[in-house]
Amino acid sequence: MGMLVPVQTAANARMRTSIGPAFVVTLVSFAVSSLLLSVVSVVNGIPILPAATQITNVPWWGWTGGIIALFTITVTIYLFRALGQLQTAILPLLGQLLFSLVIDHFGLFGSVRIPLSALRIFAMLLLISGVLLIVVVPNLGKGKVAQPITGRHILLWQITGIVAGCLMASIGAIYGRLGVCLGSAVQASTLSFLIATAVIMAVCVGNGKIHRVRGAFAKGNPWWMWLGGVCGAISVFGNAWLIPQIGAGAFFMALLLGQMTLSLLMEGRGWMGAIKRKITPVQFVGIALMIIGVAMIRL
């Protein structure tokens, strides 16, 4: 599932060059995800809409996963402008890792309770160290670690980045709980995307930008730019299916390992429009630390 993240990012970035506004790109991506999941539901005889008895079993926050996802996407766009690429990558990941362990420890959102231990904390530190070696260390001294803004507002933006990561972790747990309540990870994923698609469509209509969707169908667009919605659908299904089984901490640590690994390969090979860069020995060490961390979290 983690390996789908850089593919989704690259596809949506390419989609933005054809469409323009980020929220319109989000609409197209979510619409593709909703369509794909709806087709899967119909083919497998899974009802898209839940029965009345199922609805009563779902807590109110169980329907908010898609809405929170839209919020975090918007926040990330503004974080990139305020903090730059590196901090936008690191701070939400830090919040995601920390809060996933909190979710496990307290059994939040109806997830399986997995008490915090010294071993799990050490595994998380290995993951963070690996990320720093992969993302931050190779860019030291290259003028890429400085944020675009300075002063007293920078701390607020940095805290916002960590909070956004915490929300990202909660999204996965919410999807997982909804899947348990409905008895189907596919149905939970489909409903979450349909709700979020309806909300972002209303935003696009209200801003008068809905016509920009036509840019996605222009000639000359690469076929792979549509993979953003496909990856999103699979990713949400993975949240709803796997987190109730292995816990939020293990899920997000493994997710991060997959994300970092494929990101390095994409840059090393120049896939999907990525700027080609040589993979350094330090980055290989970072991947090794992350693999050890992911293994330890399951001990």
C-alpha positions as CSV (number, residue, x, y, z in Angstrom):
1,M,0.0,0.0,0.0
2,G,2.9,2.4,0.8
3,M,4.3,1.9,-2.7
4,L,1.1,3.3,-4.1
5,V,1.7,6.7,-2.4
6,P,4.5,8.0,-4.7
7,V,2.6,6.7,-7.7
8,Q,-0.5,8.6,-6.6
9,T,1.5,11.7,-5.9
10,A,3.2,11.6,-9.3
11,A,0.0,10.9,-11.1
12,N,-1.9,13.8,-9.4
13,A,1.0,16.2,-10.0
14,R,0.8,15.4,-13.7
15,M,-3.0,15.7,-13.6
16,R,-2.5,19.2,-12.1
17,T,-0.5,20.4,-15.1
18,S,-3.6,19.6,-17.3
19,I,-6.3,20.9,-15.0
20,G,-4.8,23.6,-12.8
21,P,-6.4,24.0,-9.3
22,A,-5.4,21.4,-6.8
23,F,-9.0,20.9,-5.5
24,V,-10.2,20.1,-9.0
25,V,-7.5,17.5,-9.3
26,T,-8.7,16.1,-6.0
27,L,-12.2,15.9,-7.4
28,V,-11.1,14.0,-10.5
29,S,-9.0,11.6,-8.3
30,F,-11.8,11.0,-5.8
31,A,-14.3,10.5,-8.6
32,V,-12.1,7.8,-10.2
33,S,-11.7,6.1,-6.8
34,S,-15.5,6.3,-6.2
35,L,-16.3,4.8,-9.7
36,L,-13.7,2.0,-9.3
37,L,-14.9,1.0,-5.9
38,S,-18.6,1.2,-7.0
39,V,-17.9,-1.1,-9.9
40,V,-16.1,-3.6,-7.5
41,S,-19.0,-3.5,-5.2
42,V,-21.6,-4.2,-7.9
43,V,-19.5,-7.0,-9.4
44,N,-19.2,-8.7,-6.0
45,G,-22.8,-8.1,-5.1
46,I,-21.9,-5.7,-2.2
47,P,-24.6,-3.1,-1.7
48,I,-23.2,0.5,-2.0
49,L,-25.6,1.9,0.6
50,P,-25.7,0.3,4.0
51,A,-28.9,-1.1,5.6
52,A,-30.6,0.9,8.3
53,T,-29.4,-1.5,11.0
54,Q,-25.8,-1.1,9.8
55,I,-26.1,2.7,10.0
56,T,-27.1,2.6,13.6
57,N,-24.0,0.5,14.4
58,V,-21.6,3.2,13.0
59,P,-20.5,6.0,15.4
60,W,-20.9,9.5,14.1
61,W,-17.2,9.9,13.5
62,G,-17.2,6.8,11.3
63,W,-18.5,8.8,8.4
64,T,-15.8,11.5,8.6
65,G,-12.8,9.7,7.1
66,G,-13.2,11.1,3.6
67,I,-13.9,14.6,4.8
68,I,-10.8,14.6,7.0
69,A,-8.8,13.3,4.0
70,L,-9.9,16.3,2.0
71,F,-8.9,18.6,4.8
72,T,-5.4,17.1,5.1
73,I,-4.8,17.3,1.4
74,T,-5.6,21.0,1.5
75,V,-3.4,21.6,4.5
76,T,-0.5,19.8,2.9
77,I,-0.7,22.1,-0.1
78,Y,-0.4,25.2,2.1
79,L,2.3,23.5,4.2
80,F,4.4,23.1,1.1
81,R,4.2,26.8,0.3
82,A,5.0,27.7,3.9
83,L,7.7,25.2,4.9
84,G,9.1,23.8,1.7
85,Q,9.4,20.2,0.5
86,L,11.5,18.6,3.2
87,Q,9.5,19.8,6.3
88,T,6.2,19.1,4.5
89,A,7.4,15.5,4.0
90,I,8.9,15.0,7.5
91,L,6.5,16.7,9.9
92,P,3.2,15.0,8.8
93,L,5.1,11.6,8.8
94,L,6.2,12.3,12.4
95,G,2.7,13.1,13.5
96,Q,1.4,10.0,11.7
97,L,3.9,7.7,13.4
98,L,3.4,9.1,16.8
99,F,-0.4,9.2,16.7
100,S,-0.6,5.7,15.3
101,L,1.1,4.4,18.4
102,V,-1.3,6.4,20.5
103,I,-4.3,4.9,18.7
104,D,-2.9,1.4,19.3
105,H,-2.1,2.1,23.0
106,F,-5.5,3.5,23.9
107,G,-7.5,1.5,21.3
108,L,-8.9,4.7,19.8
109,F,-11.6,4.6,17.1
110,G,-12.5,1.1,18.2
111,S,-9.1,-0.3,17.0
112,V,-7.4,-3.3,18.6
113,R,-5.5,-2.2,21.8
114,I,-1.8,-2.8,21.6
115,P,0.0,-1.3,24.6
116,L,3.0,0.9,24.1
117,S,6.3,-0.7,24.9
118,A,10.0,0.2,24.8
119,L,10.4,-2.1,21.8
120,R,7.6,-0.2,19.8
121,I,9.2,3.2,20.7
122,F,12.6,2.0,19.5
123,A,11.1,0.7,16.3
124,M,9.5,4.1,15.7
125,L,12.8,5.8,16.3
126,L,14.4,3.5,13.7
127,L,11.7,4.5,11.2
128,I,12.3,8.2,11.9
129,S,16.1,7.8,11.6
130,G,15.6,6.0,8.3
131,V,13.4,8.8,6.9
132,L,16.0,11.4,8.0
133,L,18.8,9.5,6.3
134,I,16.7,9.1,3.1
135,V,15.2,12.6,2.8
136,V,17.1,15.1,4.9
137,V,20.8,14.0,5.1
138,P,21.4,13.9,1.3
139,N,20.1,17.5,0.9
140,L,22.2,19.0,3.7
141,G,24.3,21.8,2.3
142,K,22.3,22.0,-0.9
143,G,20.1,24.9,0.2
144,K,17.0,22.7,0.3
145,V,16.3,22.5,4.0
146,A,15.5,26.1,4.6
147,Q,11.8,27.0,4.9
148,P,10.3,29.8,2.7
149,I,9.1,31.7,5.8
150,T,10.8,32.6,9.0
151,G,9.8,34.3,12.3
152,R,7.2,33.5,14.9
153,H,4.7,32.0,12.4
154,I,7.1,29.2,11.5
155,L,6.4,27.3,14.7
156,L,2.6,27.4,14.1
157,W,3.1,26.0,10.6
158,Q,5.3,23.2,12.0
159,I,2.8,22.3,14.6
160,T,0.1,22.3,11.9
161,G,2.2,19.8,9.9
162,I,2.4,17.4,12.9
163,V,-1.3,17.8,13.6
164,A,-2.0,17.0,9.9
165,G,0.0,13.8,10.3
166,C,-2.1,12.9,13.4
167,L,-5.2,13.4,11.4
168,M,-3.8,11.2,8.6
169,A,-3.3,8.4,11.1
170,S,-6.8,8.8,12.5
171,I,-8.3,8.5,8.9
172,G,-6.9,5.0,8.6
173,A,-8.3,4.0,12.0
174,I,-11.7,5.5,11.1
175,Y,-11.8,3.6,7.8
176,G,-10.9,0.4,9.7
177,R,-13.7,1.0,12.2
178,L,-16.3,1.7,9.5
179,G,-15.3,-1.5,7.7
180,V,-15.8,-3.5,10.9
181,C,-19.2,-1.9,11.5
182,L,-20.4,-2.5,8.0
183,G,-18.9,-5.9,7.7
184,S,-17.2,-5.0,4.5
185,A,-14.0,-3.0,3.8
186,V,-15.1,-2.5,0.2
187,Q,-18.4,-1.0,1.2
188,A,-16.7,1.2,3.8
189,S,-14.2,2.5,1.3
190,T,-16.9,3.1,-1.4
191,L,-19.1,5.1,1.0
192,S,-16.2,7.2,2.3
193,F,-15.1,8.2,-1.2
194,L,-18.6,8.9,-2.3
195,I,-19.2,11.3,0.6
196,A,-15.8,13.0,0.0
197,T,-16.4,13.3,-3.7
198,A,-19.8,14.9,-3.1
199,V,-18.2,17.5,-0.8
200,I,-15.3,18.4,-3.1
201,M,-17.7,18.6,-6.1
202,A,-19.8,21.2,-4.1
203,V,-16.6,23.1,-3.5
204,C,-15.6,23.1,-7.2
205,V,-19.1,24.2,-8.2
206,G,-19.2,26.9,-5.6
207,N,-15.8,28.3,-6.8
208,G,-16.9,28.1,-10.5
209,K,-14.0,25.8,-11.4
210,I,-15.9,22.7,-12.3
211,H,-15.3,23.3,-16.0
212,R,-11.6,22.7,-15.5
213,V,-12.3,19.0,-15.3
214,R,-12.3,19.0,-19.1
215,G,-8.6,19.4,-19.1
216,A,-8.2,15.9,-17.8
217,F,-9.5,14.6,-21.1
218,A,-7.3,16.7,-23.4
219,K,-5.2,14.9,-26.0
220,G,-1.6,14.2,-25.2
221,N,-2.2,13.4,-21.5
222,P,-0.3,10.3,-20.4
223,W,-2.5,7.4,-19.4
224,W,-0.8,6.9,-16.1
225,M,-2.0,10.3,-14.7
226,W,-5.3,8.5,-14.0
227,L,-3.6,6.1,-11.6
228,G,-4.0,8.7,-8.8
229,G,-7.6,7.7,-8.3
230,V,-6.9,4.0,-8.6
231,C,-4.1,4.1,-6.0
232,G,-6.4,6.1,-3.7
233,A,-9.1,3.5,-3.9
234,I,-6.7,0.6,-3.2
235,S,-5.1,2.6,-0.4
236,V,-8.4,3.4,1.4
237,F,-9.4,-0.3,1.0
238,G,-6.1,-1.2,2.6
239,N,-6.7,1.0,5.6
240,A,-10.2,-0.4,6.2
241,W,-9.0,-4.0,5.7
242,L,-5.6,-4.2,7.4
243,I,-5.6,-1.8,10.4
244,P,-8.2,-3.9,12.3
245,Q,-6.0,-6.9,11.8
246,I,-2.4,-5.6,12.5
247,G,-3.0,-2.3,14.3
248,A,-2.4,1.3,13.2
249,G,1.2,1.4,14.3
250,A,2.4,-1.6,12.3
251,F,0.3,-0.5,9.3
252,F,1.7,3.0,9.1
253,M,5.3,2.0,9.7
254,A,5.0,-0.6,6.9
255,L,3.2,2.0,4.7
256,L,6.1,4.4,5.2
257,L,8.7,1.8,4.3
258,G,6.9,1.1,1.0
259,Q,6.5,4.8,0.3
260,M,10.2,5.6,0.9
261,T,11.4,2.5,-1.0
262,L,9.5,3.2,-4.2
263,S,10.2,6.9,-4.0
264,L,13.9,6.2,-4.1
265,L,13.4,3.8,-7.1
266,M,11.4,6.4,-9.0
267,E,14.1,9.0,-8.5
268,G,16.9,6.6,-9.2
269,R,15.2,5.5,-12.5
270,G,13.4,8.8,-13.4
271,W,10.0,7.1,-13.5
272,M,6.8,9.0,-14.0
273,G,8.4,12.3,-14.6
274,A,10.5,12.2,-11.4
275,I,13.8,14.1,-11.5
276,K,16.5,11.5,-11.8
277,R,18.9,11.4,-8.9
278,K,21.6,8.9,-7.8
279,I,20.7,6.8,-4.8
280,T,23.4,7.3,-2.1
281,P,24.8,4.7,0.3
282,V,23.3,6.8,3.2
283,Q,19.8,6.3,1.7
284,F,20.4,2.5,1.5
285,V,21.3,2.6,5.2
286,G,18.0,4.5,5.8
287,I,16.0,1.8,4.0
288,A,17.7,-0.9,6.1
289,L,16.9,0.9,9.3
290,M,13.3,1.2,8.3
291,I,13.1,-2.5,7.4
292,I,14.4,-3.4,10.9
293,G,11.9,-1.0,12.5
294,V,9.0,-2.5,10.6
295,A,10.1,-6.0,11.6
296,M,10.5,-5.1,15.3
297,I,7.0,-3.5,15.5
298,R,5.6,-7.0,14.9
299,L,7.7,-8.8,17.6
